[in-house]
Amino acid sequence: MFACVHAPGLPEEQSCALVDLAFSFSPRVEARMPDTVLADITGTGYLFGPPEKAAARLAEEARRIHPEPRVAIACNPDAAVHAARSFPGATVIPRGKEREALGFLPLDYLVPSLAGIDEARSAEILSTLRSWGIYRFHELAALPMPGLAERLGPEGVLLQKLAQGASLRALIPVRVPPGYSASADIEHPVDLLEPLLFILGRLVHQVCAGLEGRALAAAELRLRLRLVDGTEPLLPVRLALPMRDPRLFLKLLELEIAKHPPQSPVTALFLFADPARPRVLQKGLFTPIAPEPEKLELLLARIAKLVGPDNAGAPEILDTHRPDAFVMKRFTVRFPGHEPVRKKAECSLGFRIFRPPVAATVDTLDKRPKIVATRPSKEQKTSVRGRVLTWAGPYRTSGDWWDANPWARDEWDVVLSDGGLYCICQDLQSGSWFVAGVYD
């Protein structure tokens, strides 16, 4: 069964409302004309009742869009379209009665585009039919098909099938845009977190439903708040792995709002999700079960809330010679087999770095260190003291002289009388000495 709704003279910008109406009755909808929609309602009898009842309900809902909608239900989709565009009110055509119901319609009511025939060719065929004295559907339907095919070609046969209400074709369904975003306007501005999360939870479930319908997950969430003062702060939530868990999303958004609380009451919410393919992981039979990445993402968000976003993550060494120069990058999960291949370095001497470097007092002779003594503090308990027996250096390094934060230092490798081999350095800008580490 097919149901067609026709709204004569409906503006093109309102055609979306007609499509939404059809989708409320069926998941398979065709909209080839801006004022007409066709829905496959096969198997919906338990929901909307018999065809007469369904047609009446469709007409009632369509009156919210157009004052005088036309509704038709038939077993043939093109017969339903012709009936809806020709007969006022609600029309139900029983099975096998399509030819009889459409028979007295003028040929001007024929819609050749349903058969894929362009306007120029259809105008030529209709002109030929009128020259033969054919003016109505039943007259075209009664012509012998072999002679019609011989004179008008396959297009003439397709038009005859339309007139008979016996065309065979599949619907061209409307592609529904994926719902990867959701929004909500708040009538009364909200300045408390709990009611804001109540509204946000509904948006999160809408976005997750849209992702699930396309078998996708979210790689990043973006929440935009519209405030009373006119500002619209954007709160991004980057995920280590593509996910689709509404409870997890809501908790992550709650932590993000708590880290960056809005400065005035909220009047609207806009939630966006960047779609991505969900992760596919084959677990080994004898591989220990690892923590779920979703729980790890939530744990990282909680840690970032406690220590600050710049103090949590994965350190990444910068491409510079500045000692201990690194930045904190967002933590990402790497699956087995995706780690970069590193060559094993042959090393016979290890170096234990002191972080932070231990402040020291160094006596020099001829600009060379002679005695090294550290000053232990509460933060650093390392004690180094002794005369320099052997030394190598200095090794001078510097950089960022073009920037506002330049650096320069001299490094020495020294063997002290206490038996240790240390690396000491002098900051050339401040003149301070430090013990950078010890060789093992």
N, C-alpha and C positions, 0 to 999 in steps of 0.2 A: 504494500500500500504506500501511496505517495500523497503528501499533502502540499498544496501550493497556496501561497498567500500573495495576493496582488494588491498593491496600494497605488491606484491611478494618480499620476502627477506627483509622486513623492519626490522631494528634492534629493539629489544624489548624496548630499552630506548627511542625510538621515537614513541612508540605506544600511548603515551599520546596526541601527536599532532593529531593523527588520531581520537582519542576519542573527542577531542575538536572540530575537524571539523564536526563530526557527531552531536555534541550538538548544533552547529550553525544552523542545519537544523531541529532538533527535540529534545524535552525534554526527549524522551524515547529512550535510546541507549543501545545496548548489545555489549559487547566486550569479547567474550569467547576465541578468538585467538589473539595473539599480532599483527598480520598483517591484521586482518579483523574486521570491525565494521558493525553493523546492526542497522538501525534507522527506527522507525515507522513514516512515513511521511503522515499518513492518515489525511486528512483535511487541508493540506498545499498547495493545488492547487492555492489558491488566492495569496499565497506568492511567490511560485516558478514556477507556470504555470503547464502545462500538464506534464506527466511523462517523455516524451522525453526531454523537456526543463530542467526539474529538474535533469535528469541524466547528461546532458551536463554541467550544472552548477556545479554539484558535482565533475565531472571529472576535470573541470577547477580549482576548489579550491584544489583538491587532488594533482594536479601536483606541488603545492608548497611544498608538503611533499615527493612525490615519482615521478620520471620522467615518469613512465608508469603505472598509476593506472588503476584498472579495476572496473567498476561501473555497477551494475545491479539493476533494479527495477522490482518487481513482487508483486502479491497479496499474495503470500505465503512466509513467511520469509526464510524457508529453501531452497526454489527454488531460491530466490534472492542470497543466500549465494553460492549455487552450480554454479549458472550462473556467479557470479562475480569471483569465483575462477577458472572458466574454460574458459570463453570467454574474449578475449582482448577488450579494448575500453569500450564503453558504450552500455549496452544491456537493452532493455525494453521487458518484457514478458507480453503479454495481458492476461486478466483474462480467465481462462479455457485452456490456451495453455501451461501450465507448463510441462505436460507430453510430449508433442510434442517437446518443446524446449530443454528439457534435455535428450531426448530419446537416442541419439547416443553417449552420454558421456560414457567413460570406467568406470567400477566399481571402478577402482583405484581412481577416482575423488570423490567417495562417502565419506562423512564426518560423520562417525557413532556417533561421540561425540555429534552431534546435537540431537540425539535421546536418549542420556544418556547411550550409550553402551560402555563398556571399550574396550581397544585395543585388549586384548587377545581374548575376545569373538567375537569381530568383525572380527579379523583375521581368527578365526576358521570358521565363517559363510561364509566369502568370499572365503576361500579355498574350502569349500563344494560346493558353487555355481559354481566355476570354474570347479570342477570335473563333474558338471552336464552340462557343456558347456555354462554357463551363464557368459557373459563378458561385457554386456552393460546395461545401465539403462532401456531401453525399454524391454529388455529380462527379467529382474527381475520384471518389472512392469506388464508383461503379465502373470506371473505365477498365478495359482489359489490360493487364499488366504487360504482356509481350509487346503489344502495339505501342503502349505508352513508353516502354523502354527503348523501342526502336526509334521513336520520333523525338523524345526528350532526353534520352540517356538515363544514367543512374540517378541523376538529380531529380528527374520526374518521378521515378519510383519511390525515392525517399519522401518526396512531398505527398505522394499518394498514401504512404504508410502513416504520415502525420495526420492526414485527413481521416483515415480509418481508425485512428487511435490505437494502432498496432505496431508502432515503431519499437525497435529493440536497441537499447543503448544503456550504458552505465552512467551513473551520475558523475559529474565532475565536482568533487567535494571542495568546499572552501578550505583553504589552508589557514588554520587558526594561528595567529602569531603566538609564539611561546610566551608564557607568563613568567618572565624572569624578574619582574618588578611588581611592586604593590605600593599603594599610597593610601593615606587616610587623613581627612580633614577633621580637626577637633573643634567642636562647637564652642566649648568652654576651655580656655587655655589651661594646660596641665603644668604644674610646677613640682609634682612629687613623682618619685621614681616608680612606685608600685602601680598607679593607674597608667603611667606611660608604658610600662612593660605589658600590661594587660592588652592595650591596643597593639603594641608591637608584636605580641605573640600571634595575633590573627594575621598580620602581614607576613610573618615568617612562615606560617603554615601555607599561605597562598603561594608564596615563592617556591617552597619545597614541593607543593603539588604540581606546579608548572614544570619544575625540573624532573620530577618523577614521571610525568606524562611523556617526556622526551628521553627518558633513561639517561639523564645527565646528573651531574653534581655541581656544586659551586666551588670555584677556586678562590673567590674573594667576595665579600659582602661590603656594601657601602650604604651607610645610613645618613640621610640628610634630614636635618631638623629645621623647621621654619619657626622662628621665635617671634615673640611679640614685638621686639625692638627692630624687626625687619631683617636681621641677619639669618643666614642659613649655613651653619657649620656642617662640615662633612666628616663623618667618622668612619674610616675604612677598617675592615677586619680582614687581614690577609691570613689565609689558611695554609698550613704546611702541606696538606694533601686535599684533593677534591673530596668534599663531604656533602651529605644530604640528611642531616639530623636536625630537626627543628628545635628540639630541646637544647642541644649543644649550641646551635646558632643563637638562641635566645639568651643563654648564659654568657656567651662571648660578647654579645651586644650589650648586655647589662654591665659587664666589667669595663667595656669601652666607654659607656656613658658615665660610669663611676669615675673613670680616670679623667675624662674631659666633661665635667658637668656643664649643662647649658646655663648661660648667664641670665636668662629670663624665661618665662613660661613658654611652653611649646604649643603651637597652633596647628601644625601639620607634620606628618611623617612620610618619608619617601625611602623605600628600601629597594636596592638594586643588587642583583647577583650576577657575577660573571660565570657563564656556564663552562663546564669542562667535562671531559670524559671521566667517569668514576674509576678509581683505581681497581685493578684486577690483580689479586695476589693469590698465588697457589701455595698453600702451606704444605711443608714437608711432613711426612708421616712421623719421622723421628726428630723433627726440629722442635726445640722448646718453644712454648707459647710466649710470644712477646706482648708487652702492653699494647693496648689498642691505640692507634694514632689519634683517635678522637679525644681520648682521655688525656693524652700527652698535650694536645693543643689547648685543652682547658687548663691543664696544670701550668703551661707556659704563660697563659694569659693571667692567671692568678699571681704567678711570680713577678711578671712585669708590672702588675698593679702595686705590688709591695715595694719593689726595688727601683721602679721606673723603667720605661721602655728602652732607654739607652744603656741599661745595665744588665739586660737579660738577652740571651741569644747565643749565637755561635761566633767566636772571634775569627776575624779574617785578617791576615797579615797584609799590610800595605806595601806597595811596590816602592820602597824607599830604603835608604841605609840608616834612617833614624832608628836608634835602639828602641825595641819594644813598641814600635808603632803598629797599631792595629785598630780596627773598628769592629763594632758589634753588628753582625748581620742577623737577619731573621733565621731562626732555626728551621731547617728543612730535613725531611726524612729521606735517606737513601736506602734503596732496597739492595739486597745481596746481588752482586753481579754488576752493579752500576757504579761502584767506586772507581776512581781513577787509578790506573796502574802506576805504582811508584817503584823505582829501583831501590833495592836495599843497599844502603851506603856502608862501605867497610870503614869502620871507625874503631880505633884502638884507644882513644882518649875521650872521656866524657867531660862535659862542662855543666856544672850546677849553678844556675843563675840565681842571684839574690833579688827578689822582688818585694819591696823596692830596694834599690842599691843601698848598701850600708855606708853611711857617712864616715869619713876617716880623716885623720890628720897625718900628713905625709911631710917628712923632712927631706929636703932635696940638697944635692951637692952637684954643682955644675949642671943644673937643670935636670938632674936624674934622681929618682927616688932612692933614699937611703934607709929611712925608717918609716914603717907603716903601723898605725895604731887606730883602731876603730873606737867609736864612742857608742857603746850599747845604750839602747833606750827601751821604753816599755813596748814599743811596736816591734823592735828588732833586737833579738837577744844574741845575734852572732858576734863573736869576739875574735878579732884578728890582731895580732901584735907580733912584731919581730923586725929584725934587720934584714935588709935586702942583700941576699947572697949573689943572686944571678938575675939579670934582667934582659928583656928584649923589647925594643920599641924606641921611640913612640910611634904608634900607628894613628895617624890623624885622619878623622872623618868629619865631614861637615855637609850641610845641605840647607835647603829652604832659605838661602840668603836673599832671595827675591821676595820672600813672603814676610808677613808681620811677625812670624815666630821662627826665626832662624836658629840653627844649632851648630855647634862645633865642639869637638872634644879630642883629647889624646888618650890612647889606650896603651897600657904597659902590661906585659906578662912578667911576673916577678916570682922568684923563689925566696921565701922568708926563712928566717932561722928557726921557726916553729915547725918546719918540714913541709909546709903547704905550698902549692903552686896556685897563685891567684892572678886574677885580671883586675887591675886597678885603672881608673880613668879620672881625668881632670876635665871639668867643664871649663872651656876656654873663655866663656863669657863671664861667669861668676868667679872662676878660679877655685872652686870647691873640688875636693877629692872624694872619690867613692870607691868602694870595693864592689865590682860588678858581679863576681862569682869566683868559684873555685873549681879547679880541674881535678877530676877523679882519676 
